[in-house]
């Protein structure tokens, strides 16, 4: 349903904000106030599961009820705000909002407070003849009753002007205060804390693309969800969670896949620069993931064998390298380069020149229904996988790796645009198609891992004589399983070749 939209950029601050991003000489002085907000939901967290937030905020002697709805947008959300009389939700005031479909005669009794935020808010009105932006700096905490975490963030809300002004000030804050683009709202962080995950791992969001949507709008929605997954996993990376590193890499791969799928509508130097920076970040994260997989899936299981003592030099060296790679990954996501990258991608998606093409042909591609572009891409890439897959046993390591990447891109594309193919028969065919594709991807991934593990083992053996025997054990183990994995990959490829494309 139609809703008022708030346009804002949220930034996470590492500490107290010392100065404004712009000279405040011509702006009104800051105003400060204490805010306590109580978030309500059912005991089954029904609202949260449907992307809704319901809170009641106390401001002095007044209470304000706010309902927010997320529709996949990074910087815009549906928002309904009403002053109410008490500290409990007023469902009469929720009529005509996204909450209305959930209201029945029992709903009021089902609502209970699930967590609250307490912050000291300093508000800076930033005004020029071209724009009016409110900068709000919140310092305080989120409290579930059992756990508490600190809140330290800034929010830039556009009142007048265009989004370019928001990004200009956000960049200034990023440089002067080392502020990070934030994609998790207070409510999301509260729900994660409620679930016991202060540094929660963020998996890929379900993306709803509607038939008839312009191709450019669909790309922005898909790429925005991928960017969100990348940024949201920073806290898990800093918490040394291997799954956080993995999911950030997944977000990067999905974003790069989206850019590949829609490459014909996003040409230009800005796009090329973003691609290069995404490759940089991927390279900073990849070693820790590769080493962790090597240790947990190959070396540690072998330690239960009779040769366990001989494996210790290799295990110790791999753990040392894994830990160093993790520190490298942490340094990357804490760098200004990372902050610049995330803001660059966000700005490019929101107001990049690709969204206003001057070329007539390019404009037509941007405006055509997304299903037209998607079917063309799926057809082309599906044929390429089938053609190359027929020669699977003839491919070398590099060629198999390229085939795996192609399979991964088609799988991601199928996930991005699942909602476009909604018929019961089509959904069944889609699940079968994706399952067969995933088997190919997994087996080819195992083959690539084997190649990496053998290479790393040889490298360590050449540098450490005491690890030579252990490296030999690992190399023998990996080469022994290569034949079986390759045979499984060939069977998966033959199965995939018989699966009909679901989009036809």
C-alpha positions in Angstrom: 0.0 0.0 0.0 1.2 3.6 -0.6 3.2 5.1 2.2 5.2 8.1 3.1 8.9 7.5 2.4 11.8 8.5 4.5 15.0 9.0 2.6 18.0 8.5 4.8 21.6 7.2 5.1 22.6 5.6 8.3 26.2 5.5 9.4 27.9 3.6 12.2 30.3 5.7 14.3 33.4 4.2 16.0 33.2 6.8 18.8 32.0 10.2 19.7 31.5 12.6 16.7 34.0 15.5 17.3 32.9 17.8 14.5 30.3 18.2 11.8 30.9 17.2 8.3 30.2 20.7 7.1 30.9 24.1 8.6 28.0 24.8 10.9 28.4 28.6 10.8 25.2 29.1 8.8 23.2 26.3 10.5 21.1 26.3 13.6 22.7 25.0 16.8 22.3 21.4 17.8 19.4 20.3 19.8 19.7 17.4 22.3 17.1 15.2 23.8 16.8 11.8 25.6 14.7 9.2 23.7 13.4 5.9 25.0 11.8 3.7 22.4 10.0 0.4 23.1 9.7 -2.1 20.3 6.6 -4.3 20.2 5.9 -7.7 18.6 4.1 -11.0 19.2 5.8 -13.8 21.1 6.4 -15.4 17.7 7.9 -12.2 16.3 5.2 -12.1 13.6 5.9 -8.4 12.7 9.7 -9.0 12.4 9.2 -12.0 10.1 7.1 -9.8 7.8 9.6 -6.9 7.6 7.6 -4.6 9.9 8.6 -2.6 12.9 6.3 -1.2 15.6 7.7 1.1 18.3 6.4 3.6 20.8 8.9 6.4 21.6 8.8 8.6 24.6 9.9 12.2 24.0 9.5 14.2 27.2 5.9 13.9 28.1 4.8 12.8 24.7 4.5 9.4 23.0 5.0 8.8 19.3 4.0 5.6 17.6 6.0 4.6 14.5 5.4 1.8 12.0 8.1 1.0 9.4 8.0 -1.4 6.5 11.0 -2.6 4.6 10.5 -3.4 0.8 14.1 -4.1 0.0 15.2 -0.6 -0.6 18.5 0.5 0.9 17.7 4.1 1.7 13.9 4.4 1.6 11.4 2.8 3.9 7.7 3.1 4.4 7.1 5.0 7.6 3.9 6.0 9.4 4.3 8.2 12.5 1.5 9.3 14.9 1.4 10.9 18.3 -0.6 8.8 20.7 -1.7 9.2 24.4 0.0 6.3 26.2 3.0 4.0 26.2 1.2 1.1 24.5 0.5 0.8 20.7 -2.7 2.5 19.5 -4.0 0.2 16.8 -6.7 2.7 15.8 -3.9 4.9 14.7 -2.4 2.1 12.7 -5.3 2.0 10.2 -4.2 2.7 6.7 -0.6 1.5 7.4 1.3 -1.6 6.6 0.3 -3.0 10.0 -3.4 -3.0 9.2 -3.6 -6.4 7.6 -2.3 -8.0 10.9 -4.8 -6.3 13.2 -7.7 -8.5 14.4 -9.6 -8.7 17.7 -6.8 -10.6 19.4 -3.8 -8.6 18.1 -3.7 -6.0 20.8 -3.4 -8.7 23.5 -0.7 -10.5 21.5 1.6 -7.5 21.4 4.3 -7.3 24.1 7.5 -5.2 24.5 10.5 -7.2 23.1 13.4 -4.7 23.6 14.0 -1.0 24.0 16.6 1.6 23.0 17.7 4.5 25.1 19.7 7.2 23.4 20.9 10.8 23.8 20.1 12.3 20.4 21.9 15.4 19.1 20.2 16.9 16.0 22.0 19.2 13.6 19.9 21.0 10.9 22.1 21.3 7.8 20.7 23.9 5.5 21.7 25.7 2.3 19.7 27.1 -0.6 20.0 23.7 -2.3 19.1 21.3 0.4 17.9 20.7 3.9 19.2 17.7 5.7 18.8 16.6 9.3 21.9 15.0 10.9 21.0 13.0 14.0 23.7 11.5 16.2 22.5 8.8 18.6 24.5 7.5 21.5 23.1 5.0 23.9 22.1 1.3 24.1 19.8 -1.5 23.1 18.4 -3.5 25.9 16.5 -6.8 25.7 16.3 -7.2 29.5 18.9 -10.0 29.3 21.6 -8.4 27.1 22.7 -4.9 26.2 24.8 -3.4 23.4 26.0 0.1 22.7 24.5 2.3 20.0 26.7 4.9 18.3 25.3 6.0 15.0 24.5 8.9 12.8 21.5 9.3 10.5 21.2 11.7 7.6 17.6 12.4 6.5 16.8 14.3 3.4 14.2 17.0 3.9 14.7 19.0 0.8 17.1 18.6 -2.2 18.4 15.5 -3.9 20.3 12.4 -2.8 23.6 13.7 -4.1 23.8 16.0 -1.1 23.2 13.1 1.3 26.1 11.2 -0.1 28.4 14.2 -0.1 27.8 14.7 3.6 28.1 11.0 4.3 31.5 10.9 2.6 32.7 13.8 4.7 31.5 12.0 7.8 33.2 8.8 6.6 36.5 10.6 6.2 36.4 12.8 9.3 34.9 10.3 11.8 35.7 7.0 10.2 32.0 6.3 9.9 30.8 3.2 8.1 27.8 2.8 5.9 25.3 1.0 8.1 22.6 -1.3 6.7 21.1 -2.6 9.9 18.4 -0.6 11.6 18.2 -0.3 15.4 15.3 -2.7 15.3 17.3 -5.3 13.3 20.1 -5.1 15.8 17.6 -5.4 18.6 16.1 -8.6 17.1 19.6 -10.0 16.6 20.4 -9.3 20.2 17.2 -10.9 21.3 18.2 -14.0 19.4 21.6 -14.0 21.1 23.7 -12.8 18.2 25.4 -9.5 18.7 27.5 -10.0 15.6 25.1 -11.9 13.6 26.0 -13.4 10.2 23.9 -12.0 7.4 22.8 -14.4 4.7 21.3 -13.4 1.3 17.9 -11.8 1.5 15.0 -13.0 -0.5 14.6 -10.5 -3.4 11.1 -10.0 -4.8 11.3 -8.9 -8.4 7.9 -8.3 -10.1 7.1 -9.1 -13.7 7.0 -5.9 -15.8 9.5 -4.1 -13.6 12.1 -2.1 -15.6 15.4 -3.8 -16.0 17.3 -0.9 -14.4 15.0 -0.9 -11.3 15.4 -4.7 -10.9 19.2 -4.4 -11.1 19.2 -1.7 -8.5 17.1 -3.8 -6.1 19.2 -7.0 -6.6 22.6 -5.2 -6.3 21.3 -3.2 -3.3 20.5 -6.5 -1.5 24.0 -7.9 -2.3 25.6 -4.7 -1.0 23.6 -5.1 2.2 24.9 -8.6 2.7 28.5 -7.4 2.2 28.2 -4.5 4.7 26.1 -6.4 7.3 28.8 -9.1 7.8 31.5 -6.7 8.8 30.8 -7.2 12.6 30.9 -11.0 12.1 34.3 -10.7 10.3 35.6 -8.6 13.1 34.4 -11.2 15.6 36.6 -13.8 13.8 33.6 -15.7 12.6 34.6 -17.8 9.6 31.0 -17.9 8.4 31.0 -14.1 8.5 33.9 -14.1 6.1 32.2 -16.6 3.9 28.9 -14.7 3.8 30.7 -11.4 3.0 32.4 -13.2 0.1 29.0 -14.6 -1.0 27.7 -11.1 -1.0 30.6 -9.9 -3.1 30.2 -12.8 -5.6 26.5 -12.1 -5.9 27.1 -8.4 -6.5 29.7 -9.1 -9.2 27.3 -11.7 -10.8 24.5 -9.1 -10.9 26.9 -6.6 -12.6 27.8 -9.3 -15.1 24.2 -10.2 -15.8 23.3 -6.5 -16.4 26.6 -5.4 -17.9 24.9 -4.0 -21.0 23.0 -1.3 -19.0 25.9 -0.3 -16.7 28.8 0.7 -19.0 31.3 3.3 -18.0 34.5 4.1 -16.1 32.6 4.3 -12.8 31.4 0.7 -13.2 34.9 -0.5 -14.1 36.3 1.2 -11.0 33.8 -0.4 -8.8 34.5 -3.9 -10.3 38.2 -3.4 -9.6 37.5 -2.5 -6.0 35.2 -5.5 -5.5 37.9 -7.7 -6.8 40.4 -6.1 -4.3 38.1 -6.9 -1.4 37.4 -10.4 -2.6 41.2 -11.0 -2.8 41.6 -9.7 0.8 39.0 -12.2 2.1 39.7 -15.3 0.0 42.9 -16.6 1.8 41.3 -16.8 5.2 38.3 -18.8 3.8 40.5 -21.1 1.7 42.8 -21.8 4.7 39.9 -22.4 7.0 38.3 -24.9 4.7 41.7 -26.7 4.2 42.1 -27.0 8.0 38.6 -28.0 9.0 37.7 -30.2 6.1 41.0 -31.9 5.3 43.8 -31.6 7.8 41.9 -31.8 11.1 40.0 -35.0 10.1 43.3 -36.5 9.1 44.7 -35.8 12.6 42.7 -38.7 13.9 44.8 -41.1 11.9 47.9 -43.0 12.9 50.1 -40.2 11.5 48.7 -37.5 13.8 52.0 -36.4 15.3 53.6 -36.0 11.9 50.8 -33.7 10.8 51.5 -31.1 13.6 54.1 -29.0 11.8 51.7 -28.6 8.8 48.7 -28.0 11.0 50.6 -25.3 13.0 51.8 -23.6 9.8 48.3 -23.6 8.3 46.8 -22.2 11.5 49.4 -19.5 11.6 48.7 -18.5 8.0 45.0 -18.7 8.6 45.2 -16.3 11.6 47.4 -13.9 9.6 44.9 -14.0 6.7 42.1 -13.3 9.2 44.0 -10.2 10.5 44.4 -9.1 6.9 40.7 -9.5 6.2 39.9 -7.5 9.4 42.3 -4.7 8.4 40.6 -4.6 4.9 37.1 -4.1 6.3 38.3 -1.5 8.8 40.1 0.5 6.1 39.0 3.8 4.6 39.2 2.0 1.2 36.4 -0.3 2.4 34.3 2.6 3.6 34.9 4.4 0.3 33.9 1.2 -1.7 30.6 0.7 0.1 29.6 4.3 -0.2 30.7 4.4 -3.8 28.6 1.4 -4.7 25.6 2.8 -2.7 25.8 6.1 -4.5 26.3 4.5 -7.9 23.2 2.4 -7.4 21.1 5.3 -6.2 22.1 8.2 -8.5 24.8 6.8 -10.9 24.8 8.1 -14.4 23.8 4.7 -15.7 20.3 5.4 -14.3 19.9 8.4 -16.7 21.3 7.1 -20.0 21.5 9.6 -22.9 21.9 6.9 -25.5 18.5 5.8 -26.9 19.4 2.1 -27.2 20.7 2.0 -23.7 17.6 3.8 -22.4 15.4 1.1 -24.1 17.4 -1.7 -22.5 17.0 0.0 -19.1 13.3 0.4 -19.5 12.5 -3.0 -21.0 10.6 -5.5 -18.7 13.2 -7.4 -16.6 11.9 -10.8 -17.6 12.9 -10.1 -21.2 16.5 -9.4 -20.1 16.6 -12.3 -17.6 15.3 -15.0 -20.1 17.9 -13.9 -22.6 20.7 -14.1 -20.1 19.6 -17.5 -18.7 19.3 -18.9 -22.3 22.8 -17.8 -23.3 24.5 -18.9 -20.1 22.6 -22.2 -19.9 23.8 -23.2 -23.4 27.4 -22.2 -22.5 27.4 -24.5 -19.4 25.9 -27.4 -21.4 28.4 -27.0 -24.2 31.5 -26.7 -22.0 30.2 -29.4 -19.7 30.1 -32.0 -22.4 34.0 -31.8 -22.4 34.3 -31.9 -18.7 36.9 -34.7 -18.5 39.1 -32.8 -21.1 39.1 -29.5 -19.1 42.2 -28.5 -17.1 42.0 -27.0 -13.6 41.6 -23.4 -14.9 38.9 -24.3 -17.4 36.9 -26.3 -14.7 37.2 -23.3 -12.5 35.7 -21.1 -15.2 32.8 -23.6 -15.7 32.1 -23.5 -12.0 31.9 -19.7 -12.0 29.5 -19.9 -15.0 27.3 -22.4 -13.1 27.4 -20.2 -10.0 26.2 -17.2 -12.0 23.3 -19.0 -13.4 22.4 -20.3 -10.0 22.5 -16.8 -8.5 20.5 -15.5 -11.4 17.9 -18.2 -10.7 17.7 -17.1 -7.0 17.6 -13.4 -7.9 14.6 -13.8 -10.1 12.8 -16.7 -8.6 9.6 -14.6 -8.1 9.3 -14.0 -11.9 8.6 -17.7 -12.4 5.7 -18.3 -10.0 3.6 -21.0 -11.6 3.4 -24.3 -9.7 4.8 -26.3 -12.6 7.5 -23.7 -13.3 8.5 -23.6 -9.6 8.9 -27.3 -9.5 11.1 -27.2 -12.6 13.1 -24.4 -11.2 13.9 -26.3 -8.0 15.0 -29.3 -10.0 17.2 -27.1 -12.3 18.8 -25.2 -9.4 19.5 -28.5 -7.5 21.2 -30.0 -10.5 23.2 -26.8 -11.0 24.2 -26.8 -7.4 25.6 -30.3 -7.6 27.8 -29.3 -10.5 29.0 -26.2 -8.6 29.7 -28.2 -5.5 31.7 -31.0 -7.2 33.7 -28.5 -9.3 34.3 -26.5 -6.1 35.7 -29.6 -4.5 38.0 -30.1 -7.5 39.2 -26.5 -7.2 39.8 -27.0 -3.5 41.8 -30.1 -4.1 44.0 -28.2 -6.5 44.5 -25.4 -4.0 45.3 -27.8 -1.2 47.9 -29.7 -3.2 49.5 -26.4 -4.2 49.6 -25.1 -0.7 51.0 -28.3 0.7 53.8 -28.3 -1.9 54.6 -24.7 -1.1 54.8 -25.3 2.7 56.9 -28.5 2.1 59.4 -26.5 0.1 59.7 -23.9 2.9 59.6 -26.3 5.9 61.5 -29.6 5.8 59.8 -30.7 9.0 56.4 -30.5 7.2 57.5 -32.6 4.2 56.0 -35.8 5.4 52.7 -34.2 6.5 52.4 -32.4 3.1 52.9 -35.7 1.3 50.1 -37.3 3.3 47.8 -34.5 2.4 48.8 -34.5 -1.2 48.2 -38.2 -1.4 44.9 -37.9 0.3 43.7 -35.1 -2.0 44.9 -36.7 -5.2 43.3 -40.0 -4.2 39.9 -38.4 -3.9 40.2 -36.3 -7.1 39.3 -39.2 -9.4 36.1 -39.9 -7.4 35.1 -36.2 -7.3 35.7 -35.8 -11.0 33.5 -38.8 -11.8 30.8 -37.4 -9.5 31.1 -34.0 -11.3 30.6 -35.8 -14.7 27.5 -37.6 -13.4 26.1 -34.3 -12.2 26.8 -32.7 -15.5 25.0 -35.5 -17.4 22.0 -35.1 -15.0 22.0 -31.3 -15.6 22.1 -31.8 -19.4 18.7 -33.6 -19.1 17.0 -31.0 -17.0 14.7 -28.7 -18.9 15.2 -24.9 -18.5 12.3 -23.7 -16.3 11.9 -20.4 -18.0 10.7 -21.8 -21.3 
